[in-house]
Structure formats: structure tokens, C-alpha cells
Amino acid sequence: MHFPGRFADHIVADRLDRLSLSFLVDGLVVYRGGVGANIAFGMGVLGQRPVLVGSVGADFAEYRAALSAHGVECGEVRVVDRAHTPRFTCTTDDDQCQLASFYPGAMTETRNIDLAPIVARRGIELVLVGATDPAAMVGHTRTARRLGVAFAADPSQQLPRLSGDECRELVDGARYLFCNEYEFELLLRKTGWDAAEITRRVGLRITTLGDKGVLVAGPDGIESHVGAVPATSVVDPTGVGDGFRAGFLAGVGGGLEPVRAAQLGTLIATLVLEVDGAQGWGIDAEADLARLAAAHGTAASAGIEPVLRAALGHAPREPAGPAA
């Protein structure tokens, strides 16, 4: 939903203990989303074959078909007949600030999914543990660690729900740690570790910085800043971080080194920002390579070009439309 105004204009600072807000919105559109599905969708568009793992309701059939059409393997998704598929309800104002609620629905059943047979069946090389049921996040991380499978930590929206012990367990030993600036500050507080300690415990710490791009930090203390790809318009910030993750993971999956993969991630993040919904974007190789060259230089564009060209041979060029 969109509110044609500023939330900040309607908040009485000295009455926060009696907060009661109602906004008349000027539009309602239902889009397909969810962090795991958004990232998997993006990787599928970019020519990868991600395996989506999670729990959904009996209303998932149409969404399953849409994801499958864009290269996502949905055979490991658990269907729970007695619950709805999780849904996120969000209102965005003219400053791109957001008020949101999340209904978990079938997500609570994700903790009962055993990753071990999935890893064996699918030959999984990397497990991204994203925001889902907290018990599932911890359980999947433990399973990946026990199996010796590389994992990426992406706690994002669930950080407020996670304890310090859970945060430390999710982060320690991750090949990649994804978070934005705010989430990283919260992670520091939750774990009790400083930035140097967290960076030492992961393969790469990848912190998104909004329109300032992204910071890639290695355990050796070397940091690389990757600027953002400028947006032609700002339409909807929902799913921008998921788009970056999809681009980064598809990049490393396509053989790019991390900074190049991060540059690809910034392109996908901007493509998401320029459309309604997290899955409304598509690839235009010529235009996108030109944007990469303008933002990151011709060497970056040339290095990423094989990944984009290969993607067009694997996934539909048409973006996914709204669900309703």
C-alpha cells in the first residue's frame, strides 16, 4: 500500500505511549514475495537453479508455478494444509519510510524440515539461512555446520526476535554474513562482539549501505567499497536487499570474485528499486551492461557480461507481474 504523505508528520513525539495511527492509503496491490523466494527468484532469473526450502499453505500452487517458470526448484517446499502461506503487509509513504506487519502462518512448520536429506539429494554447496522461524534458522545452521556445508547468515528482519546466543550461533563460521547498516549495529549489540570480532569469525562480511552501495570486509581486515548503480527512478524499496543478495550469490555461483559479484548485486538491487514489487524486474543485457560500465567501469562490465549473457539463455526475460 502507499500513503500519499509522510508518516513523520502524524507522529506526536510526547504521546508515543498512546500511539494510535490510521492511514488512508491510495492503492493496494498484492505481490509475491518473501525473502527466500525473492532471493531464489533473482538467482533463477540470473541463470542459477536455487532450491527453495520453507513451509507454505495450500494457497501456494499459483506462486509455485511462477517461481518454477523462473528457474526456482520448489520440490523441497513443505505444504501445510491447515495454514496460510506467510504474508507481509506493508505501507510506504512519500519518503520511502515503511510501516509493516508480518503474519508467519505456515512458516512455523519450517523448523520441522531436515536439511540433511535435501543436501544429499540436491548436492547443495551453499545454504543461505535467511529470515524465517527462529528455531528453523538455528536448526538449519547447525545442520549445515554438522554436514560441513558452507552457509551464509542473513538474519535480517528476525534480529529483534533472536537472542544473543542465537545470533552468535548463526554468524560464527558463516562463509558470508549479509546485513544492512542498522542490522549490523543491532547484531553488534546482540552478540556482544565488536566489528573486528564479527569480521574475524566469517568469510566475508557484506553490509549494504542503501544508496551508498555496499561494504565487503574480509577477515584479513581488507575492506572494499562498491558504489550503488544510480536509479532512474525510485518506485518501491521492498525487496531491494533481497535483489542484492540474489545478484551477489548468482555472481559467485557464476565464477565472479566477491567484489565483482557485489557489483552485480548493486545492479539487481537498483532494478528492484525501479519497479513495483520485489519480483517485477528483468534483465536487458545491453542496457544493464551500460549501467554497470557507468557505475563501476568498463572492466567491471566486461567481467560481469558472461554472467548476464548466460542468464538470458536460462530464464524467461519477462518479469513476474503482481499476484493480484
C-alpha positions as CSV (number, residue, x, y, z in Angstrom):
1,M,0.0,0.0,0.0
2,H,1.0,3.6,-0.5
3,F,0.3,6.5,1.8
4,P,0.4,9.9,0.0
5,G,2.2,11.8,2.7
6,R,4.8,11.5,5.5
7,F,4.3,9.2,8.5
8,A,6.6,11.6,10.4
9,D,4.0,14.4,10.1
10,H,1.5,12.3,12.1
11,I,3.5,11.1,15.0
12,V,3.2,13.0,18.3
13,A,6.6,12.6,19.9
14,D,5.4,13.1,23.5
15,R,2.5,10.6,23.1
16,L,4.4,7.5,21.9
17,D,3.0,5.6,24.9
18,R,-0.5,6.2,23.4
19,L,0.4,5.6,19.8
20,S,-2.6,5.1,17.6
21,L,-2.2,5.7,13.9
22,S,-4.5,5.1,10.9
23,F,-3.6,6.0,7.3
24,L,-5.9,6.2,4.4
25,V,-3.9,4.7,1.5
26,D,-4.4,5.4,-2.2
27,G,-3.6,2.0,-3.6
28,L,-3.5,-1.7,-2.8
29,V,-1.5,-4.2,-4.8
30,V,-0.7,-7.8,-3.8
31,Y,2.8,-9.0,-4.9
32,R,4.6,-12.3,-4.5
33,G,7.5,-12.0,-2.0
34,G,9.2,-13.5,1.0
35,V,12.9,-13.1,1.4
36,G,13.7,-16.7,0.5
37,A,11.5,-16.6,-2.6
38,N,12.8,-13.2,-3.7
39,I,16.4,-14.3,-3.5
40,A,15.6,-17.6,-5.2
41,F,13.7,-15.7,-8.0
42,G,16.6,-13.4,-8.6
43,M,19.1,-16.2,-8.7
44,G,16.8,-18.1,-11.1
45,V,16.5,-15.1,-13.5
46,L,20.3,-14.9,-13.4
47,G,20.7,-18.5,-14.6
48,Q,21.2,-20.4,-11.4
49,R,19.0,-23.2,-10.1
50,P,18.3,-22.4,-6.5
51,V,16.5,-24.8,-4.3
52,L,13.8,-23.1,-2.2
53,V,13.3,-24.5,1.3
54,G,10.4,-23.4,3.6
55,S,6.8,-24.0,4.6
56,V,3.8,-22.7,2.7
57,G,0.0,-23.0,2.8
58,A,-2.4,-24.8,0.5
59,D,-2.7,-21.5,-1.4
60,F,0.8,-21.8,-2.8
61,A,0.1,-23.5,-6.2
62,E,0.0,-20.4,-8.4
63,Y,3.1,-19.0,-6.7
64,R,4.9,-22.3,-7.1
65,A,4.2,-22.2,-10.9
66,A,5.5,-18.7,-11.2
67,L,8.7,-19.4,-9.3
68,S,9.3,-22.7,-11.2
69,A,8.9,-20.7,-14.5
70,H,11.8,-18.5,-13.4
71,G,14.2,-21.3,-12.6
72,V,13.5,-22.0,-8.9
73,E,13.4,-25.6,-7.7
74,C,10.3,-25.8,-5.4
75,G,10.3,-29.5,-4.8
76,E,11.6,-29.2,-1.3
77,V,8.9,-26.7,-0.2
78,R,6.7,-28.1,2.6
79,V,2.9,-27.6,2.1
80,V,0.9,-27.2,5.3
81,D,-2.8,-27.6,4.6
82,R,-4.1,-26.0,7.8
83,A,-2.3,-22.6,7.5
84,H,-1.9,-19.8,5.0
85,T,1.3,-19.0,3.3
86,P,3.2,-16.3,5.2
87,R,2.3,-12.8,4.2
88,F,3.9,-9.4,4.7
89,T,1.7,-6.3,4.7
90,C,3.5,-3.0,4.1
91,T,2.6,0.7,3.7
92,T,5.2,3.0,2.2
93,D,5.0,6.8,2.4
94,D,6.4,9.5,0.1
95,D,9.7,9.5,2.0
96,Q,10.0,5.7,1.3
97,C,9.6,5.0,5.0
98,Q,7.6,1.9,5.8
99,L,5.2,0.5,8.4
100,A,4.7,-3.2,8.1
101,S,3.3,-6.4,9.8
102,F,4.2,-10.0,9.1
103,Y,1.9,-13.0,9.5
104,P,4.0,-16.2,9.8
105,G,1.3,-18.7,9.0
106,A,2.9,-21.9,7.8
107,M,6.3,-20.6,8.4
108,T,6.3,-22.0,11.9
109,E,6.5,-25.5,10.4
110,T,9.9,-24.7,8.8
111,R,11.6,-25.8,12.0
112,N,10.5,-29.4,11.2
113,I,12.3,-29.5,7.9
114,D,15.5,-31.6,7.9
115,L,18.2,-30.1,5.6
116,A,20.4,-33.2,5.7
117,P,18.4,-35.3,3.1
118,I,17.9,-32.2,0.9
119,V,21.6,-31.5,0.9
120,A,22.2,-35.1,-0.1
121,R,19.6,-35.2,-2.8
122,R,20.4,-31.9,-4.4
123,G,24.2,-31.8,-4.0
124,I,23.9,-28.4,-2.2
125,E,27.1,-26.4,-1.9
126,L,25.9,-23.4,0.0
127,V,22.9,-22.9,2.3
128,L,21.6,-19.4,2.8
129,V,19.9,-19.2,6.2
130,G,17.5,-16.3,5.8
131,A,14.8,-14.8,8.0
132,T,12.2,-17.4,8.9
133,D,11.1,-19.2,12.1
134,P,14.0,-18.6,14.6
135,A,14.2,-22.2,15.6
136,A,14.5,-23.2,12.0
137,M,17.3,-20.7,11.4
138,V,19.3,-22.1,14.3
139,G,18.5,-25.7,13.3
140,H,19.4,-25.2,9.7
141,T,22.7,-23.5,10.7
142,R,23.6,-26.4,13.0
143,T,22.8,-28.9,10.3
144,A,24.9,-27.1,7.7
145,R,27.8,-26.9,10.2
146,R,27.5,-30.6,11.1
147,L,27.4,-31.6,7.4
148,G,30.4,-29.4,6.6
149,V,28.3,-27.4,4.0
150,A,29.1,-23.8,3.6
151,F,26.4,-21.4,4.8
152,A,25.5,-17.8,4.6
153,A,24.0,-15.9,7.5
154,D,21.2,-13.4,6.7
155,P,19.1,-12.9,9.9
156,S,17.8,-9.5,8.8
157,Q,14.2,-9.0,10.0
158,Q,14.4,-11.7,12.6
159,L,17.2,-10.0,14.6
160,P,14.8,-8.4,17.1
161,R,13.4,-11.9,17.9
162,L,16.8,-13.6,18.2
163,S,18.7,-13.9,21.5
164,G,22.4,-13.1,21.8
165,D,23.3,-16.8,21.9
166,E,21.2,-17.5,18.8
167,C,22.8,-14.6,16.9
168,R,26.3,-15.8,17.8
169,E,25.4,-19.3,16.6
170,L,24.0,-18.1,13.3
171,V,27.0,-15.9,12.5
172,D,30.0,-17.9,13.7
173,G,31.7,-19.7,10.8
174,A,29.5,-18.3,8.0
175,R,31.0,-18.0,4.6
176,Y,29.0,-14.8,4.1
177,L,27.3,-12.5,6.5
178,F,24.6,-10.3,5.0
179,C,23.1,-7.3,6.8
180,N,22.4,-3.6,6.3
181,E,23.9,-0.8,8.4
182,Y,21.1,-0.9,11.0
183,E,21.1,-4.6,11.3
184,F,24.8,-4.7,11.7
185,E,24.6,-2.3,14.6
186,L,21.9,-4.4,16.2
187,L,24.0,-7.6,15.6
188,L,26.9,-5.9,17.5
189,R,24.7,-5.3,20.4
190,K,23.1,-8.8,20.4
191,T,26.3,-10.8,20.0
192,G,28.4,-8.6,22.3
193,W,31.2,-8.8,19.7
194,D,32.8,-5.7,18.1
195,A,33.0,-5.3,14.4
196,A,36.5,-6.7,14.2
197,E,35.5,-9.9,16.1
198,I,32.4,-10.5,13.9
199,T,34.5,-9.9,10.7
200,R,37.1,-12.4,12.0
201,R,34.5,-15.1,12.5
202,V,33.1,-15.0,9.0
203,G,34.5,-15.5,5.5
204,L,33.1,-12.2,4.2
205,R,31.0,-9.5,5.9
206,I,28.8,-7.8,3.4
207,T,27.0,-4.7,4.6
208,T,24.6,-2.9,2.4
209,L,24.6,0.9,2.7
210,G,21.5,2.0,0.8
211,D,22.2,4.5,-1.9
212,K,25.8,4.5,-0.8
213,G,26.3,0.9,-2.1
214,V,27.9,-1.9,-0.1
215,L,30.9,-2.7,2.0
216,V,32.7,-6.0,1.6
217,A,35.0,-6.8,4.5
218,G,37.3,-9.9,4.8
219,P,38.7,-11.5,7.9
220,D,42.1,-10.1,6.9
221,G,40.8,-6.6,7.6
222,I,40.7,-5.5,4.0
223,E,37.5,-3.6,3.1
224,S,36.2,-2.8,-0.4
225,H,33.5,-0.3,-1.0
226,V,31.3,-0.8,-4.0
227,G,29.1,2.1,-5.0
228,A,25.4,1.8,-6.0
229,V,24.2,1.8,-9.5
230,P,22.2,5.0,-9.8
231,A,18.4,4.6,-10.1
232,T,16.5,6.2,-12.9
233,S,13.5,6.4,-10.5
234,V,12.7,5.3,-7.0
235,V,9.4,3.3,-7.1
236,D,9.4,0.7,-4.3
237,P,12.2,-0.2,-1.8
238,T,10.6,-3.6,-0.9
239,G,13.0,-6.5,-1.7
240,V,16.0,-4.3,-2.7
241,G,18.2,-6.1,-0.2
242,D,17.0,-9.5,-1.5
243,G,17.8,-8.4,-5.0
244,F,21.4,-7.6,-4.0
245,R,21.8,-10.9,-2.3
246,A,20.4,-12.7,-5.4
247,G,22.9,-10.8,-7.6
248,F,25.8,-11.4,-5.3
249,L,25.1,-15.2,-4.9
250,A,24.5,-15.6,-8.6
251,G,27.7,-13.8,-9.3
252,V,29.8,-16.0,-7.1
253,G,27.9,-19.0,-8.4
254,G,28.9,-17.9,-11.9
255,G,32.5,-17.7,-11.0
256,L,32.9,-14.0,-10.2
257,E,35.2,-12.9,-7.4
258,P,33.3,-11.2,-4.4
259,V,33.8,-7.6,-5.4
260,R,32.6,-8.3,-9.0
261,A,29.7,-10.2,-7.5
262,A,28.8,-7.3,-5.3
263,Q,28.8,-5.0,-8.3
264,L,26.3,-7.3,-10.0
265,G,24.3,-7.2,-6.8
266,T,24.1,-3.5,-6.8
267,L,22.7,-3.6,-10.4
268,I,20.0,-6.1,-9.3
269,A,19.2,-4.0,-6.2
270,T,18.6,-1.0,-8.4
271,L,16.5,-2.9,-10.9
272,V,14.3,-4.0,-8.0
273,L,14.1,-0.4,-6.7
274,E,12.8,0.9,-10.0
275,V,9.7,-1.4,-10.2
276,D,6.7,-2.2,-8.0
277,G,7.2,-5.5,-6.2
278,A,10.3,-7.5,-5.4
279,Q,9.9,-9.7,-8.5
280,G,8.8,-7.2,-11.1
281,W,12.3,-6.8,-12.8
282,G,14.0,-8.5,-15.7
283,I,17.3,-8.4,-17.5
284,D,18.2,-6.3,-20.5
285,A,21.8,-7.2,-21.2
286,E,22.7,-4.2,-23.4
287,A,21.2,-1.6,-21.1
288,D,22.3,-3.3,-17.9
289,L,25.9,-3.7,-19.1
290,A,26.0,0.0,-20.0
291,R,24.7,0.9,-16.5
292,L,27.4,-1.3,-14.9
293,A,30.1,0.4,-17.0
294,A,28.8,3.8,-16.0
295,A,28.7,2.9,-12.3
296,H,31.7,0.6,-11.9
297,G,33.8,1.0,-15.0
298,T,34.3,-0.9,-18.2
299,A,36.4,-3.6,-16.6
300,A,33.6,-4.5,-14.2
301,S,31.0,-4.5,-17.1
302,A,33.2,-6.8,-19.1
303,G,33.8,-9.1,-16.2
304,I,30.1,-9.4,-15.4
305,E,29.0,-9.7,-19.0
306,P,29.4,-13.5,-19.3
307,V,27.1,-14.0,-16.3
308,L,24.4,-11.7,-17.7
309,R,24.6,-13.2,-21.2
310,A,24.4,-16.8,-19.8
311,A,21.4,-15.8,-17.7
312,L,19.4,-14.9,-20.7
313,G,19.8,-18.4,-22.0
314,H,18.4,-20.0,-18.9
315,A,15.5,-17.9,-17.6
316,P,12.5,-16.1,-19.0
317,R,13.1,-12.4,-19.8
318,E,9.6,-11.4,-18.8
319,P,9.5,-10.2,-15.2
320,A,6.9,-11.6,-12.9
321,G,3.7,-9.5,-12.5
322,P,1.7,-8.8,-9.4
323,A,-0.3,-11.7,-7.9
324,A,-3.5,-9.7,-7.9
